[in-house]
Amino acid sequence: MPPPLPTELPRWTDEFLWSKRAIGDPLADEVIATLLNENQKGEVDQIFQMLVRNRQFPNPAFDALPDPVKRIVEGYFVHTRQLPGYAEPFKLMIAADVFKQHGPKMLLILLCKSLPLCYTCWRGAKVLYQTGRLRVHDGSLDAFSRRLMETAQFVVDMLTQNNFEQDGTAIVATQKVRLMHAIIRYFAQQRNWDKDLYGIPINQQDLVGTLLSFGVVIIDGLDQLGISLTPEEREAYLHLWRVVGAMMGIDDDLLSEDETECRLLMNAILAQQSGPSTEGSELTEACIDLMRNRLIVGPLQRLSPSFVRFFVGDTYADMLNVAPNDDDNSFAMDAIQWFDRRVRNFDNHSLLIAALGRAFSHGMIGRILTYTNAAKSEQFYLPSALTDSWEDLAADFRIPPLEKIDDVIFYLDKVARHFKAQNNPMGLFAAVYRVVTQRVADGLKQGLFKNPVAMERLDVGFGNRYFEAVNRYFDGQKATAPWQVSFDAARQPVITNQHLFSAANAHITFDLPIVLADVFRGQDLAVVVDDFALMNQLFDDMYDQMNDNVGRIFRPFGRVLHLIEDRFKNLERSMMKQNRAYAWQVSTELHQTENEADRRAIVARIEAHSAALGLKVVHPPLLVRWLLKPIAEKEFGTPAQKVDVMLRTALLPSIR
């Protein structure tokens, strides 16, 4: 749990928070009130069903509404489709990428931490309980299981890449939920709702509390699993939920993307509103019931209550009547946490808790995908872009021989993210290589090359050489000598640049001359000299961004970069120029060789030469190694976080 913090800021006083319980969502409330004042109750019911069943706008289903009603509803959708002016698309992409990487664990935290903490706020829990009609005649919680899945669906919609584009799923989802909340507010108050005791149903305080549970509370839960997001990721993730808050009609004076402020506000709401209640207990029981009976199989089922208690802490767990750990469960969780602390002290990573959380959360995904809301004939929807990346850590794929540059980019991204999930620094080169290849692809599309077909063949052949080495690694076999040097470096305490340059050395001084000779065998190499130089220029233009990325990983370098930037880039270019010149020279020699025995001898020679260069990068002279050691120790974050920094470049415009 995060350390206790003060529960008030000057602008979020106790009195201020109470005042927010008297405010709903004026814009959405006015739409529903207008329809009902015109005696359109039947149409409101119809609209409610349309909102539940449909995920897009403009919506053909609205054509069935009477014209006056259709104008009001479509007017609302048009009026609320714009993002707030401060929304930053790049940050929204970063936040979506966080979910792409950690989504299963975040959905676990949603059920075990975010929602239970909301349910401790007994006034807000009242309306959730009543509108969910939790306990049907057979005593089951199926009705509320559907509501929980709808909440999870909302979170997925908000955090899926590109969903904030015009009329995207995220925008339409916020519009739908606002109207659904307005309908609930209207009818709840028609049924003897005690406004003095509970406030307006689904009021501003309830809304921002729920928003914070999707935002800063998820970050805290990831921290509990030993998953520390980078500062850029944390900022972007909270930025997304601030944007969502604005789209949901939450007052600006309740919204923030500052992590400390968000946590202070959540603590203030909990301090003011939390308490034991039947509603909160049964809502939490529904979460546990959903995990235990629908989403989890095997021995982990018994740990569902233990995970809730682990995430929210004993105080809130007791408030929600979460069953205390029985002897077996208590022993299991205590043993896990004890061993986890030993592992943390040994290697500064929460390996065991994270692994158990990963097993628990990844096990949910297949069952989430098969969950069907029978009452609405609606299946829970996870985009394939997410599910494809939520795969087991063991590589269950091999890269086939490729023919198109877009396929190379796809597999480079897949390999980089796989290595990231393994916390393997081999992902650093894959991430950079993905960006490099994207630049070449952009250049091909823009017609920058004189021989685009030949250059795509060269780039694809180049990629296939790398993938051959990666496939051998996946199969537990030795790679060619230069690549084996780079792969072995992944198990050694070397700095980011050593990982990058050892792999780049293998690819340029060994793979490149072989590919050049093979692709253009029987043709004149001179015809691609200009295109080869242009491709190298595209790479060179990336040094500003790549150095900035390394500066984020090793902060002292970032701080002094502006003082040495020109000299450092010149040094990088000089090194790469020498390697490319060598590659071109050897490729010419290979290209002109007709005897297979001579060819094999040349390949063996350049393999040995490239491996020797790689060893110099990984194992420099003792003095240099001594200088690099403190850098390796002070670099920011885990290998996974470093890979993530490199992948961020893939979100930036490639060619300006």
C-alpha positions in Angstrom: 0.0 0.0 0.0 1.2 3.6 -0.6 2.4 5.5 2.5 -0.3 7.5 4.3 -0.7 11.0 2.9 -2.5 14.1 4.0 -6.1 13.9 3.0 -6.8 17.6 2.1 -5.5 20.1 -0.3 -6.7 23.8 -0.1 -8.9 23.4 -3.1 -10.3 20.0 -2.0 -11.6 20.8 1.5 -14.1 18.6 3.3 -16.8 21.2 2.7 -15.9 21.4 -1.0 -16.2 17.6 -1.4 -19.6 17.5 0.3 -20.8 20.2 -2.1 -19.9 18.0 -5.1 -22.4 15.4 -3.8 -25.2 17.7 -4.7 -24.2 18.0 -8.4 -24.9 15.4 -11.2 -24.1 15.9 -14.9 -26.1 19.0 -16.0 -25.6 18.5 -19.7 -26.7 14.8 -19.9 -29.4 15.3 -17.2 -30.9 18.1 -19.3 -31.1 15.8 -22.4 -33.0 13.1 -20.4 -35.2 15.6 -18.6 -36.2 17.2 -21.9 -37.1 13.8 -23.4 -39.1 12.8 -20.3 -40.8 16.2 -20.1 -42.1 15.5 -23.6 -43.6 12.3 -22.4 -41.0 10.2 -24.3 -40.5 7.6 -21.5 -40.8 4.7 -24.0 -38.2 6.3 -26.3 -35.9 6.8 -23.3 -36.2 3.0 -22.6 -35.5 2.4 -26.3 -32.5 4.7 -26.2 -31.1 3.0 -23.1 -31.2 -0.4 -24.8 -29.6 1.1 -28.0 -26.8 2.5 -25.9 -26.2 -0.8 -24.2 -26.2 -2.8 -27.4 -24.2 -0.6 -29.8 -20.6 0.6 -29.8 -20.6 3.2 -32.6 -21.8 6.6 -33.7 -23.3 7.8 -36.0 -25.7 5.0 -35.1 -28.2 3.6 -37.6 -30.4 2.4 -34.8 -31.3 6.0 -34.0 -33.1 6.2 -37.3 -36.0 4.3 -35.6 -36.6 7.1 -33.1 -39.2 9.8 -33.7 -37.6 12.8 -35.4 -37.8 15.2 -32.3 -36.2 12.6 -30.1 -33.6 11.7 -32.7 -32.6 15.4 -33.0 -32.1 15.7 -29.3 -30.1 12.5 -29.0 -27.9 13.1 -32.0 -27.4 16.8 -31.0 -26.0 15.5 -27.7 -23.6 13.1 -29.4 -22.4 15.8 -31.8 -21.9 18.3 -28.9 -19.9 15.9 -26.7 -17.7 14.4 -29.3 -14.7 16.8 -29.0 -11.7 16.1 -26.8 -10.7 18.8 -24.3 -8.2 21.3 -25.6 -5.4 20.1 -23.4 -5.6 16.5 -24.7 -2.3 15.3 -26.0 -2.5 12.5 -28.6 1.0 11.3 -27.9 0.3 10.8 -24.2 -2.9 9.0 -25.0 -0.9 6.6 -27.2 1.6 6.0 -24.4 -1.2 5.3 -21.9 -2.8 2.8 -24.4 0.6 1.2 -24.8 0.9 0.8 -21.0 -2.4 -1.1 -21.1 -1.2 -3.2 -24.1 1.8 -4.3 -22.0 0.1 -4.7 -18.6 -3.6 -5.1 -19.4 -4.2 -8.5 -17.7 -2.7 -7.3 -14.5 -4.6 -4.0 -14.6 -7.9 -5.9 -15.1 -6.9 -8.0 -12.0 -6.3 -4.8 -10.0 -9.6 -3.4 -11.2 -11.5 -6.3 -9.7 -9.3 -6.7 -6.6 -8.5 -3.1 -5.7 -10.1 -0.3 -7.7 -13.8 -1.4 -7.5 -13.6 -2.7 -3.8 -12.2 0.7 -2.7 -15.1 2.4 -4.5 -17.5 0.1 -2.7 -16.2 1.2 0.7 -17.9 4.6 -0.1 -21.3 3.4 1.2 -23.3 6.4 -0.1 -22.1 5.9 -3.7 -22.5 2.1 -3.3 -26.2 2.5 -2.6 -27.2 3.4 -6.1 -24.9 0.8 -7.7 -26.5 -1.9 -5.6 -30.0 -0.7 -6.3 -29.6 -0.3 -10.1 -27.7 -3.6 -10.4 -30.5 -5.6 -8.8 -27.7 -7.8 -7.5 -29.5 -10.6 -5.9 -32.1 -12.2 -8.2 -34.6 -14.7 -6.9 -32.1 -17.6 -6.8 -29.7 -15.7 -4.7 -27.0 -15.5 -7.4 -24.9 -12.5 -8.4 -25.3 -13.0 -12.1 -27.0 -9.6 -12.7 -24.1 -7.7 -11.2 -21.5 -9.9 -12.9 -22.8 -8.4 -16.1 -22.4 -4.9 -14.6 -18.8 -5.7 -13.6 -18.0 -6.9 -17.1 -19.5 -3.6 -18.5 -17.2 -1.7 -16.2 -14.2 -3.7 -17.4 -15.4 -3.1 -21.0 -15.4 0.6 -20.4 -11.8 0.5 -19.1 -10.7 -1.5 -22.1 -12.5 1.0 -24.4 -10.7 3.9 -22.8 -7.2 2.2 -23.0 -7.2 0.7 -26.5 -4.9 2.4 -29.1 -6.6 4.9 -31.4 -10.0 4.8 -29.6 -9.9 8.6 -29.1 -9.9 9.3 -32.8 -13.1 11.0 -34.1 -16.1 9.0 -33.1 -13.8 6.4 -31.8 -14.9 3.7 -29.3 -13.6 5.7 -26.3 -15.5 8.8 -27.2 -18.7 7.0 -27.9 -18.4 5.0 -24.7 -18.1 8.1 -22.6 -21.1 9.6 -24.3 -23.2 6.4 -23.8 -22.2 6.1 -20.1 -23.1 9.8 -19.4 -26.6 9.3 -20.8 -27.0 6.0 -18.9 -25.9 7.7 -15.7 -28.4 10.5 -16.4 -31.2 7.9 -16.9 -30.3 6.2 -13.6 -30.1 9.5 -11.8 -33.6 10.5 -13.0 -35.4 7.3 -12.1 -33.5 6.7 -8.8 -34.8 10.0 -7.6 -38.4 9.0 -8.5 -38.2 6.1 -6.1 -37.9 7.8 -2.6 -34.2 8.5 -2.9 -32.9 10.2 0.2 -30.9 13.0 -1.3 -30.0 14.5 2.0 -28.3 11.3 3.2 -26.8 10.0 -0.1 -26.5 13.1 -2.3 -27.5 13.1 -5.9 -27.2 9.6 -7.4 -23.9 9.2 -9.3 -22.8 12.7 -8.3 -19.6 14.5 -9.1 -17.8 13.1 -6.1 -18.8 9.6 -6.9 -17.7 10.1 -10.5 -14.3 11.4 -9.7 -13.7 8.7 -7.1 -14.4 6.1 -9.7 -12.2 7.9 -12.2 -9.3 7.9 -9.7 -9.8 4.2 -9.0 -9.2 3.6 -12.7 -6.2 6.0 -12.6 -3.9 6.4 -9.7 -5.3 3.4 -7.9 -4.3 1.2 -10.8 -0.7 2.6 -10.7 -0.6 1.8 -7.0 -1.7 -1.7 -7.7 1.0 -2.2 -10.3 3.5 -0.9 -7.8 2.3 -3.6 -5.4 3.0 -6.2 -8.0 6.5 -4.8 -8.5 5.7 -3.2 -11.8 7.0 0.4 -11.7 6.0 2.5 -14.7 8.4 5.1 -16.0 7.7 8.7 -15.1 6.6 9.3 -18.7 4.2 6.4 -18.5 2.7 7.4 -15.1 2.2 11.0 -16.4 0.6 9.8 -19.7 -1.7 7.3 -17.9 -3.0 9.9 -15.5 -3.4 12.4 -18.4 -5.6 9.9 -20.2 -7.9 9.6 -17.2 -8.1 13.4 -16.9 -9.2 13.6 -20.5 -11.8 10.8 -19.8 -13.0 12.8 -16.8 -13.6 15.8 -18.9 -15.4 13.7 -21.5 -17.5 12.2 -18.7 -18.7 15.6 -17.6 -16.7 15.8 -14.4 -16.0 19.3 -13.2 -12.6 20.7 -14.0 -11.9 21.6 -10.4 -11.9 17.9 -9.6 -9.6 16.8 -12.4 -5.8 16.6 -12.2 -3.1 14.6 -13.8 -0.5 15.2 -11.1 0.0 11.9 -9.3 0.4 13.3 -5.8 -2.8 15.4 -6.2 -4.7 12.4 -7.5 -3.7 10.3 -4.6 -4.5 13.1 -2.1 -8.0 13.5 -3.6 -8.6 9.7 -3.5 -7.5 9.6 0.1 -9.7 12.6 1.0 -12.8 10.9 -0.6 -12.1 7.6 1.2 -11.6 9.4 4.5 -14.9 11.2 4.1 -17.0 8.5 2.6 -15.7 5.0 3.5 -17.5 2.9 6.0 -19.1 -0.6 6.4 -22.3 -1.3 4.5 -24.4 -4.2 3.3 -24.3 -2.8 -0.2 -20.5 -2.5 -0.2 -20.0 -6.0 1.1 -22.3 -7.6 -1.5 -20.8 -5.5 -4.3 -17.3 -6.8 -3.3 -18.7 -10.3 -3.0 -19.8 -10.0 -6.6 -16.2 -9.2 -7.6 -14.9 -12.2 -5.8 -17.7 -14.4 -7.1 -17.0 -13.3 -10.6 -13.3 -14.2 -10.3 -13.8 -17.4 -8.4 -16.6 -18.9 -10.4 -16.3 -17.4 -13.9 -12.8 -16.1 -14.5 -10.3 -18.2 -12.5 -9.7 -22.0 -12.6 -7.7 -24.3 -10.5 -6.1 -23.7 -7.1 -5.9 -19.9 -7.7 -9.7 -19.8 -7.2 -9.3 -20.0 -3.4 -7.0 -17.0 -3.4 -9.6 -14.6 -4.9 -10.5 -13.1 -1.5 -6.8 -13.2 -0.5 -5.9 -11.1 -3.5 -8.6 -8.5 -2.6 -7.2 -8.3 1.0 -3.6 -8.1 -0.3 -4.5 -5.2 -2.6 -6.8 -3.1 -0.4 -5.3 -3.9 3.0 -6.9 -5.3 6.1 -8.7 -2.1 7.2 -10.8 -1.8 4.0 -11.1 -5.6 3.6 -12.6 -5.8 7.0 -14.9 -2.9 6.2 -16.1 -4.9 3.1 -16.4 -8.2 5.1 -13.9 -9.9 2.9 -13.3 -13.3 4.4 -10.1 -13.4 6.5 -7.5 -15.8 5.1 -8.0 -19.3 6.4 -5.0 -21.1 7.7 -4.0 -22.5 4.3 -4.6 -19.3 2.3 -2.9 -17.2 5.0 0.1 -19.5 5.0 0.2 -19.3 1.2 0.0 -15.5 1.0 2.4 -15.0 3.9 4.9 -17.4 2.3 4.6 -15.7 -1.0 5.1 -12.2 0.5 8.0 -13.4 2.8 9.8 -15.0 -0.1 9.0 -12.1 -2.3 10.7 -9.7 0.2 13.8 -11.9 0.1 13.8 -11.8 -3.7 13.4 -8.0 -3.6 16.4 -7.6 -1.3 18.4 -9.9 -3.5 17.7 -8.5 -6.9 15.5 -5.4 -6.4 12.6 -7.1 -8.3 9.2 -8.3 -7.0 9.5 -11.5 -9.0 7.3 -13.9 -7.1 4.3 -11.7 -6.4 4.5 -10.4 -10.0 4.6 -13.9 -11.4 1.6 -15.0 -9.3 -0.3 -11.9 -10.3 0.6 -12.6 -13.9 -0.6 -16.2 -13.7 -3.8 -15.0 -12.0 -4.5 -12.2 -14.4 -3.5 -13.9 -17.7 -5.6 -16.9 -16.7 -8.6 -14.5 -16.7 -8.2 -13.3 -20.3 -9.4 -16.5 -22.1 -12.4 -16.7 -19.8 -13.2 -13.0 -20.2 -13.2 -13.5 -24.0 -15.8 -16.4 -23.7 -18.0 -14.4 -21.2 -21.3 -13.8 -22.8 -24.0 -11.5 -21.4 -26.9 -13.7 -22.2 -29.5 -11.1 -21.2 -28.2 -8.8 -24.0 -26.6 -11.3 -26.4 -23.5 -9.2 -26.1 -20.0 -10.7 -25.8 -17.2 -9.0 -23.9 -14.9 -7.4 -26.5 -11.1 -7.3 -26.4 -9.4 -6.0 -29.5 -7.0 -8.5 -31.1 -4.3 -5.9 -30.9 -4.5 -6.4 -27.1 -5.0 -10.1 -26.9 -2.2 -10.8 -29.3 0.2 -9.1 -27.0 -1.1 -10.7 -23.8 0.6 -14.0 -24.5 2.6 -16.2 -22.3 6.2 -15.3 -21.6 7.5 -18.3 -23.4 7.9 -17.5 -27.1 5.2 -19.5 -28.8 6.0 -18.1 -32.3 8.8 -18.3 -34.8 9.4 -15.8 -37.6 8.9 -17.3 -41.0 10.8 -16.0 -44.1 9.3 -12.7 -45.0 8.8 -10.9 -48.3 7.2 -7.5 -47.3 8.7 -4.7 -45.2 5.4 -4.3 -43.3 5.7 -7.9 -42.1 9.3 -7.2 -41.0 8.0 -4.2 -38.9 5.2 -6.4 -37.5 7.6 -9.1 -36.3 10.2 -6.6 -35.0 7.4 -5.1 -32.8 6.3 -8.6 -31.7 9.9 -9.6 -30.8 10.6 -6.3 -29.0 7.5 -6.7 -26.9 8.1 -10.3 -26.2 11.6 -9.5 -24.9 10.1 -6.7 -22.9 7.7 -9.1 -21.2 10.7 -11.3 -20.4 12.6 -8.2 -18.9 15.3 -9.2 -21.5 17.6 -6.4 -22.7 17.7 -8.1 -26.2 14.5 -6.1 -26.7 16.5 -2.9 -26.9 17.9 -3.6 -30.3 14.6 -5.1 -31.6 12.9 -1.9 -30.6 15.4 0.4 -32.2 15.5 -1.8 -35.3 11.7 -1.6 -35.6 12.0 2.2 -35.7 14.8 2.1 -38.2 12.8 -0.2 -40.5 9.7 2.0 -40.2 11.8 4.9 -41.5 12.8 2.9 -44.5 9.2 1.9 -45.1 8.1 5.6 -44.9 10.9 6.5 -47.4 9.6 3.8 -49.8 6.1 5.1 -49.5 7.2 8.7 -50.2 9.1 7.7 -53.3 12.5 8.7 -51.9 14.5 5.8 -53.4 15.4 5.4 -57.1 15.0 1.6 -56.9 12.2 1.0 -54.4 11.7 -2.6 -55.3 15.3 -3.5 -54.9 15.6 -1.5 -51.6 12.6 -3.3 -50.1 14.2 -6.7 -51.1 17.4 -5.5 -49.4 15.7 -4.4 -46.2 13.5 -7.5 -46.0 16.5 -9.8 -46.6 18.4 -7.9 -43.9 15.5 -8.5 -41.5 15.3 -12.2 -42.3 18.9 -12.5 -41.3 18.1 -11.1 -37.8 15.1 -13.2 -37.5 17.1 -16.4 -38.3 19.3 -15.5 -35.3 16.3 -14.8 -33.1 14.7 -18.1 -34.1 17.8 -20.0 -33.1 17.8 -18.2 -29.7 14.1 -19.2 -29.2 15.0 -22.8 -30.1 17.9 -22.9 -27.6 20.5 -23.2 -30.4 23.7 -21.3 -30.9 23.5 -18.4 -33.3 26.2 -17.2 -35.6 29.2 -16.0 -33.6 28.6 -12.2 -33.8 24.9 -12.7 -32.8 25.9 -15.1 -30.0 28.2 -12.4 -28.5 25.3 -10.0 -28.5 22.8 -12.6 -27.0 25.3 -13.5 -24.3 25.6 -9.8 -23.4 22.0 -9.9 -22.3 23.1 -11.9 -19.2 25.9 -9.5 -18.3 25.8 -6.1 -16.5 26.5 -3.8 -19.5 25.1 -0.5 -20.3 22.3 0.2 -22.9 24.7 1.4 -25.6 26.7 -1.8 -25.3 23.6 -3.9 -25.9 22.7 -1.7 -28.9 26.1 -1.6 -30.5 26.9 -5.2 -30.0 23.7 -6.2 -31.9 24.2 -3.4 -34.5 27.8 -4.7 -35.0 26.5 -8.2 -35.8 23.9 -6.9 -38.1 26.0 -4.4 -40.0 29.5 -6.0 -40.2 28.3 -9.6 -40.7 24.7 -9.7 -42.0 24.7 -6.7 -44.2 27.5 -7.7 -46.6 26.0 -11.2 -47.0 22.5 -9.8 -47.8 23.9 -7.2 -50.2 25.8 -9.8 -52.1 22.9 -12.3 -52.2 20.1 -9.9 -53.1 22.0 -8.3 -55.9 23.8 -11.4 -57.2 24.1 -11.2 -61.0 23.4 -7.5 -60.9 25.6 -4.4 -60.8 25.9 -3.2 -57.1 26.6 0.3 -58.3 22.9 0.8 -59.2 22.0 1.0 -55.5 24.9 3.1 -54.2 22.8 6.2 -54.0 19.9 4.5 -52.4 22.2 2.8 -49.9 23.6 6.2 -49.0 20.1 7.6 -48.6 19.0 4.7 -46.4 22.0 5.4 -44.2 21.1 9.1 -44.1 17.6 8.1 -42.8 19.3 6.2 -40.0 21.6 9.0 -39.2 18.7 11.5 -38.9 17.5 9.5 -35.9 20.5 10.2 -33.6 18.8 13.1 -31.9 15.9 11.0 -30.8 18.0 7.9 -29.9 20.4 10.0 -27.8 17.4 11.6 -26.1 16.2 8.1 -25.3 19.5 7.0 -23.9 19.5 10.3 -21.9 16.2 9.2 -20.3 17.7 5.9 -19.3 21.0 7.4 -18.0 20.0 10.8 -16.6 23.5 12.3 -16.2 24.0 11.7 -20.0 20.7 13.4 -20.7 21.7 16.5 -18.6 25.1 17.0 -20.3 23.9 15.9 -23.8 23.3 19.5 -25.0 26.9 20.3 -24.2 28.4 17.4 -26.2 25.6 16.7 -28.7 27.4 17.6 -31.9 30.6 15.9 -31.0 28.8 12.8 -29.8 26.7 12.5 -33.0 29.8 13.0 -35.1 31.4 10.1 -33.2 28.4 7.9 -33.7 28.2 8.7 -37.4 32.0 8.1 -37.8 31.7 4.6 -36.2 28.7 3.6 -38.2 30.3 5.0 -41.4 33.3 2.9 -40.9 31.2 -0.2 -40.3 29.1 0.4 -43.4 32.2 1.1 -45.5 33.6 -2.2 -44.3 30.3 -3.9 -45.1 30.2 -2.5 -48.6 33.8 -3.5 -49.3 33.2 -7.1 -48.1 29.9 -7.3 -49.9 31.6 -6.3 -53.2 34.2 -9.1 -52.6 31.4 -11.6 -51.9 29.4 -10.3 -54.9 32.3 -10.9 -57.3 33.1 -14.4 -55.9 31.8 -17.2 -58.1 33.4 -20.1 -56.3 31.3 -21.5 -53.3 34.4 -22.5 -51.4 35.8 -19.0 -51.7 32.5 -17.6 -50.6 32.4 -19.8 -47.5 35.9 -18.7 -46.6 35.0 -15.0 -46.9 31.9 -15.5 -44.8 33.9 -17.4 -42.1 36.5 -14.5 -42.1 33.9 -11.8 -41.7 32.1 -13.8 -39.1 35.3 -14.0 -37.0 36.0 -10.3 -37.6 32.5 -9.3 -36.6 32.6 -11.5 -33.5 35.9 -10.0 -32.4 34.5 -6.4 -32.8 31.4 -7.4 -30.7 33.6 -8.8 -27.9 35.4 -5.5 -27.8 32.1 -3.7 -27.3 30.9 -6.1 -24.6 34.3 -6.6 -22.9 36.2 -3.3 -23.4 39.6 -2.7 -21.8 39.7 -2.8 -18.0 39.8 0.9 -17.6 36.8 1.5 -19.9 34.9 -1.3 -18.1 35.7 0.4 -14.8 34.3 3.7 -16.1 31.1 2.0 -17.5 30.3 0.1 -14.4 28.8 3.0 -12.4 26.8 4.0 -15.5 25.3 0.5 -15.7 24.4 0.8 -12.0 22.8 4.2 -12.4 20.8 3.6 -15.5 17.1 4.1 -15.0 14.7 1.2 -14.6 14.5 -2.4 -15.5 15.4 -3.8 -19.0 11.6 -3.9 -19.7 11.4 -0.2 -18.9 14.4 0.6 -21.1 12.9 -1.3 -24.0 9.7 0.7 -23.4 11.6 4.0 -23.7 13.0 2.8 -27.1 9.6 1.7 -28.3 8.3 5.2 -27.5 10.2 6.4 -30.5 8.0 4.2 -32.7 5.1 6.5 -31.8 6.8 9.6 -33.1 6.6 10.8 -36.7 9.3 8.9 -38.6 10.2 11.4 -41.4 9.6 15.1 -41.3 
